[in-house]
Amino acid sequence: FLSRASQDYVEKFDPARTMRHVQLAGRLCGREDPLVSLTPISGQKESRIQIAMTDPPKHGMLFETIKLFWRNSLAVNRAYYDIFEPVPGKKAPGFCSDNRRLAFITVYASRKGDCLEPECDIWPDLTHDLSTLKWYGPHGLEVFADEEGFSLKKVTLLQAACEFAHQTLTKTNPYAFTSERILN
């Protein structure tokens, strides 16, 4: 397992964190969609939110994740982004035989100075947004999420509608119906 980890991960080795990651890695077998979990930390006023995925985007995942927490008025106390690269020809225990790139994002957050509970009103929507973040690409329409409170699902739907309009209308006039003009 550790042969796939970064040098930083190995240097700051924490057995409990590593065991959580090994267990999550085993649950990722055959999955494309990310796993999202919430664990309130007993005795503390924060919760651990974990997002585990195969084949994460190369850039921007932690930043996009933190933006989601900000949009939901959650205070992020600390966050970690751990990548496990495939090792050609090796299969580590707890991993699928497909040997894909894995990512684990762990965020310790609080809401209004207290831990976040699975029963709270924002958790279902936050879970959905976190589980779709893998496929989300930052876009000019993200302003609707920032200023109007749209979910990523709605923003992604608007992005798709703009692309559809661009693909359809550009045949009529490629200069009048650029992606930027349709977005505006």
MOTA-V347829 format. One record per backbone hydrogen bond with DSSP energy under -0.5 kcal/mol. NH is the residue of the N-H (numbers start at 1). CO is the residue of the C=O. Records with the same first field share a line. If there is no record, write none. Layout:
NH: CO + CO
This chain:
4: 1
5: 2
10: 6
11: 7
12: 8
13: 10
18: 14
19: 15
20: 16
21: 17
22: 18
23: 19
24: 20
25: 21
26: 22
27: 23
28: 24 + 25
29: 26
31: 28
34: 131
35: 52
37: 50
39: 48
41: 46
42: 40
44: 41
47: 109
48: 39
49: 47 + 107
50: 37 + 48
51: 105
52: 35
53: 103
55: 101
64: 60
65: 61
66: 62
67: 63
68: 64
69: 65
70: 66
71: 67
72: 68
73: 70
74: 69
75: 110
76: 74
77: 75 + 108
78: 108
80: 106
82: 104
84: 102
85: 4 + 83
88: 86
90: 87
92: 90
95: 92
99: 96
102: 84
103: 53
104: 82
105: 51
106: 80 + 104
107: 49
108: 78
109: 47 + 107
110: 75
111: 114
114: 111
120: 117
123: 120
124: 120
126: 122
127: 123
128: 124
129: 125
130: 126
131: 127
132: 128 + 129
133: 129
135: 132
136: 132 + 133
142: 139
143: 140
144: 141
145: 142
146: 142
147: 143
148: 143 + 144
149: 145
150: 144
155: 151
156: 152
157: 153
158: 154
159: 155
160: 156
161: 157
162: 158
163: 159
164: 160
165: 161
166: 162
167: 163
168: 164
169: 165
170: 166
171: 168
172: 169
173: 169
177: 173
178: 175
182: 178
183: 179
184: 180
